[in-house]
Amino acid sequence: MIKKSMKMMTIVFASSMLLTSCYSYTSVVGEGAQGNNQVTEWNHYVIYGLAPVGVSDSKQMADGAENYTVYTRQSFVNGLVTAITFGIYSPSVTTVTK
């Protein structure tokens, strides 16, 4: 009985690790990006992203532009870093296109 429940818990845990995904969202400010000029910064979070330590400011990254697009995502590399640190450190990436 214990062996069967341990096997089931192992399968559930492995499935939950394999079925996680990266996230992304896009925000359009004004009329959106008018060119291809991009600025990228990492955002730093701890405890699976619950507590922000250093988060980029998209308005500052736009450097006074009135029309730009903000794309925030957790890339494969960010997910790998999160997995290696067991969720203690969880970065993401913000890209501003002007």
N, C-alpha and C positions, 0 to 999 in steps of 0.2 A: 504494500500500500504506500509506504513512504517512498519507495523507489519509483513508483508510478507518478506520484505527485511531484517529485523532484525532476523527473523527466519532462513532465508537462510544464513546470515552471521554467526549465531551461529552454524549451521550445518557445514559450511565450516571450521570454526575455530576448532570445536571439531574433525572433520575428520583429519585436519592437525596435531593435537596433537596426535591422535591415530595411525597415519600412519608413524610416525617418526621411525627411526631404529637406531640400534647401528652400528658402523663402525669398521672395523679392517683391518689391512694390515700387511703383513709379508715381511721381508727383509732377504735374506740369504747372509752372508758374508763368503767368502772363500768357503769351502765345506759344510758349515752349521754346526749345532750343532753335536758334537761328543759324548756328554754325556747328563745327565739329570740335571746338575747343573744350577739352575735358580736364577736370581736376578730380582726383580720387584720394580718399582718405579712409583709414580704418577707424571703426568705432570699437571701443573697448568696454566689455561688460564682464561681470563675474556672476557666479552661481546661476548658470544656464540662462544668462541674459536678464536676470531679475534686477540687478543693481548696476546702473551705469557708472563707469569710472571715467571714461573720456569719450564723449560723443561729438562728432563733427557738426559744425554749424553750416548748413547748406547756404544760407544767405551770405555768410562770410566767404564761403567757397566760390559763390557766384561773382564776388568782387564788384558789386554795384550794378550788375546786369539786371534788367527788368524782365527779360524773357529767358527762361532757362528750364531745364528738365532735371529732376533729381531722381536717381535710380539707386535704391538701397537694397542690398541683397546679402545673403549668407552664401558665399561661394563654397566650392569643394574644399579649398584650402582652409577656409574658416571652419568648416565642419570637421575637418581633420584635426585642426588645432584644438577644437572643443572636445573631440573624442580622446585625444592624447592626454589632455588635462582633466579628463573625466568631468567636464562641465564647469570646472572651477573658473576657467577663463573662456569666454565665448565672444569672439570678435565678429564683426560684420563689416561690409564695405559700402561706402557711399560715393557715388560718382555724380558730379554736376556737369552737365553739358550746356555750354552757352552758345 
